[in-house]
Amino acid sequence: MSYRVLNFAGGLCAALWLLAAAPIGPGNSIALAQNLAQNLAQNGDAKPADQQSAAPKEGAKEGSKDSAKDGAKDGTKETQKIDEFTEAQRVLNGPAGNPECVWLGRRVVSLLWRDDLDTAFRHLDLYDRFGCPSGHIQVTFRCLVLHANSIDPKAADSLNGRVHACWINPAAPTTPPPAASAQNPTTTR
């Protein structure tokens, strides 16, 4: 509360100082007062908008190359997501192929896999609210558990890719685990 009072008092002093320092003319004082009132209303302090926005612009020049690279990566990720949604809609009949069901359902299955049950159940409530089939979550999670040996815990794309593959085709055949090579027992004497 005291911060607001002091902030208002500082703004009022700055306004009076600017009005006293401004050349007196028919339109100058009114325009200056309006500009100051807008800045106070938007920003909460008496700095002009030009001074406040100058600092972020300087930092933006340095990171513009990095942001262009990130923008290109984001663009490919976005097209990949769109392609995954259209593939799901093409392959799956009914509401399980709707984009909102695909997005929420894949999140629920991923969260269940990572043992984040609270968040998974909150997403599951949304999934049900959109009218998505709850049985598809069950068969997708079953598929994920059956294909657990193909998921690299250190690579997030491995889990996301497997969840997407199981979402599209939950009845995918499981790959048998690699057979252990038979070793000749050795004895030490």
C-alpha positions as CSV (number, residue, x, y, z in Angstrom):
1,M,0.0,0.0,0.0
2,S,2.8,2.4,0.9
3,Y,4.6,1.6,-2.3
4,R,1.5,2.7,-4.3
5,V,1.2,5.9,-2.4
6,L,4.9,6.8,-2.8
7,N,4.7,5.8,-6.5
8,F,1.7,8.1,-7.0
9,A,3.4,10.9,-5.1
10,G,6.5,10.5,-7.2
11,G,4.5,10.5,-10.4
12,L,2.6,13.6,-9.3
13,C,5.9,15.4,-8.5
14,A,7.2,14.4,-11.9
15,A,4.1,15.7,-13.6
16,L,4.3,19.0,-11.8
17,W,8.0,19.4,-12.7
18,L,7.3,18.6,-16.3
19,L,4.4,21.0,-16.5
20,A,6.6,23.8,-14.9
21,A,9.5,23.1,-17.3
22,A,7.4,22.8,-20.4
23,P,7.1,25.9,-22.6
24,I,3.7,27.5,-22.1
25,G,1.6,27.4,-25.1
26,P,-2.0,26.7,-26.1
27,G,-1.6,23.0,-26.8
28,N,1.8,22.0,-25.2
29,S,0.7,21.6,-21.6
30,I,-2.5,19.7,-22.5
31,A,-0.6,17.3,-24.8
32,L,2.1,16.8,-22.2
33,A,-0.4,16.1,-19.4
34,Q,-2.2,13.6,-21.6
35,N,1.0,11.8,-22.5
36,L,2.0,11.7,-18.8
37,A,-1.4,10.4,-17.8
38,Q,-1.2,7.6,-20.4
39,N,2.3,6.6,-19.2
40,L,1.2,6.5,-15.6
41,A,-1.9,4.5,-16.4
42,Q,-0.1,1.9,-18.5
43,N,3.3,1.6,-16.8
44,G,2.7,2.7,-13.2
45,D,5.7,5.1,-13.2
46,A,6.5,8.4,-14.7
47,K,9.1,7.3,-17.3
48,P,8.1,7.9,-20.9
49,A,7.4,4.8,-23.0
50,D,10.4,5.5,-25.2
51,Q,12.8,5.2,-22.3
52,Q,11.3,2.0,-21.0
53,S,11.2,0.2,-24.4
54,A,14.8,1.2,-25.3
55,A,16.5,-1.4,-23.0
56,P,14.7,-4.5,-24.4
57,K,15.4,-3.4,-28.0
58,E,19.2,-3.3,-27.3
59,G,19.2,-6.9,-26.1
60,A,17.0,-8.0,-29.0
61,K,19.7,-7.1,-31.5
62,E,22.2,-9.4,-29.9
63,G,19.8,-12.4,-29.7
64,S,18.2,-12.0,-33.1
65,K,20.4,-14.6,-34.8
66,D,19.5,-17.2,-32.1
67,S,15.9,-16.3,-32.3
68,A,15.9,-16.8,-36.0
69,K,17.3,-20.3,-35.6
70,D,14.8,-21.1,-32.8
71,G,12.0,-19.8,-35.1
72,A,13.0,-22.2,-37.8
73,K,13.1,-25.1,-35.3
74,D,9.7,-24.1,-33.9
75,G,8.3,-24.0,-37.5
76,T,9.4,-27.6,-38.2
77,K,8.1,-28.8,-34.8
78,E,4.8,-27.1,-35.5
79,T,4.5,-28.7,-39.0
80,Q,5.4,-32.1,-37.4
81,K,2.6,-31.7,-34.8
82,I,0.1,-30.8,-37.5
83,D,1.2,-33.8,-39.5
84,E,0.8,-36.1,-36.5
85,F,-2.7,-34.7,-35.8
86,T,-3.8,-35.1,-39.5
87,E,-2.4,-38.7,-39.5
88,A,-4.3,-39.5,-36.3
89,Q,-7.5,-38.1,-37.8
90,R,-7.0,-40.1,-41.0
91,V,-6.2,-43.4,-39.3
92,L,-8.6,-43.3,-36.3
93,N,-12.3,-43.2,-36.7
94,G,-14.5,-41.4,-34.3
95,P,-13.5,-38.9,-31.6
96,A,-10.2,-40.6,-30.8
97,G,-8.8,-38.9,-33.9
98,N,-10.0,-35.4,-33.1
99,P,-7.0,-33.1,-32.5
100,E,-8.1,-32.2,-28.9
101,C,-8.5,-35.9,-28.0
102,V,-5.1,-36.7,-29.6
103,W,-3.3,-33.9,-27.8
104,L,-4.9,-34.5,-24.3
105,G,-4.8,-38.3,-24.6
106,R,-1.2,-38.4,-25.5
107,R,-0.4,-36.1,-22.6
108,V,-2.4,-38.3,-20.2
109,V,-0.6,-41.4,-21.3
110,S,2.8,-39.6,-21.0
111,L,2.0,-38.3,-17.6
112,L,0.9,-41.8,-16.4
113,W,4.1,-43.2,-17.7
114,R,6.1,-40.7,-15.7
115,D,4.1,-41.4,-12.6
116,D,2.6,-37.9,-12.4
117,L,-0.9,-39.2,-11.5
118,D,-2.4,-36.0,-10.2
119,T,-1.7,-34.1,-13.4
120,A,-2.7,-37.1,-15.5
121,F,-6.1,-37.2,-13.7
122,R,-6.7,-33.5,-14.2
123,H,-6.0,-33.9,-17.9
124,L,-8.2,-37.0,-18.0
125,D,-11.1,-34.9,-16.7
126,L,-10.6,-32.5,-19.6
127,Y,-10.3,-35.5,-22.0
128,D,-13.6,-36.8,-20.7
129,R,-15.2,-33.3,-20.9
130,F,-14.4,-33.1,-24.6
131,G,-16.2,-36.3,-25.2
132,C,-13.1,-38.4,-26.0
133,P,-13.2,-42.2,-25.6
134,S,-11.7,-43.2,-22.3
135,G,-11.1,-46.7,-23.5
136,H,-8.5,-45.4,-26.0
137,I,-6.4,-44.2,-23.1
138,Q,-6.4,-47.7,-21.6
139,V,-5.4,-49.5,-24.7
140,T,-2.7,-46.9,-25.5
141,F,-1.2,-47.2,-22.1
142,R,-1.3,-51.0,-22.4
143,C,0.6,-50.7,-25.7
144,L,3.1,-48.4,-24.1
145,V,3.8,-50.8,-21.2
146,L,4.2,-53.7,-23.7
147,H,6.7,-51.6,-25.7
148,A,8.6,-50.4,-22.6
149,N,11.9,-51.9,-23.7
150,S,12.0,-49.5,-26.8
151,I,11.8,-46.3,-24.7
152,D,15.0,-44.5,-23.9
153,P,14.4,-42.8,-20.5
154,K,17.0,-40.1,-21.3
155,A,15.4,-39.1,-24.6
156,A,12.0,-37.3,-24.4
157,D,11.4,-37.9,-28.1
158,S,11.6,-41.6,-27.6
159,L,8.7,-41.5,-25.2
160,N,6.7,-39.1,-27.3
161,G,7.3,-41.1,-30.5
162,R,6.2,-44.3,-28.8
163,V,3.1,-42.7,-27.3
164,H,2.1,-41.3,-30.7
165,A,2.7,-44.7,-32.3
166,C,0.7,-46.5,-29.7
167,W,-2.1,-43.8,-30.0
168,I,-2.3,-44.4,-33.7
169,N,-2.1,-48.2,-33.5
170,P,-2.7,-49.5,-30.0
171,A,-2.7,-53.1,-31.3
172,A,0.8,-52.9,-32.7
173,P,2.7,-56.2,-32.3
174,T,5.2,-56.2,-29.5
175,T,8.8,-56.8,-30.5
176,P,10.3,-59.7,-28.5
177,P,13.2,-58.8,-26.3
178,P,16.6,-59.6,-27.8
179,A,17.5,-63.1,-27.0
180,A,20.3,-63.5,-24.6
181,S,23.3,-65.1,-26.2
182,A,24.1,-68.5,-24.8
183,Q,27.4,-68.4,-23.1
184,N,29.5,-71.5,-22.2
185,P,29.7,-71.7,-18.5
186,T,33.3,-71.5,-17.3
187,T,34.5,-73.0,-14.2
188,T,37.5,-71.9,-12.2
189,R,39.5,-74.4,-10.4
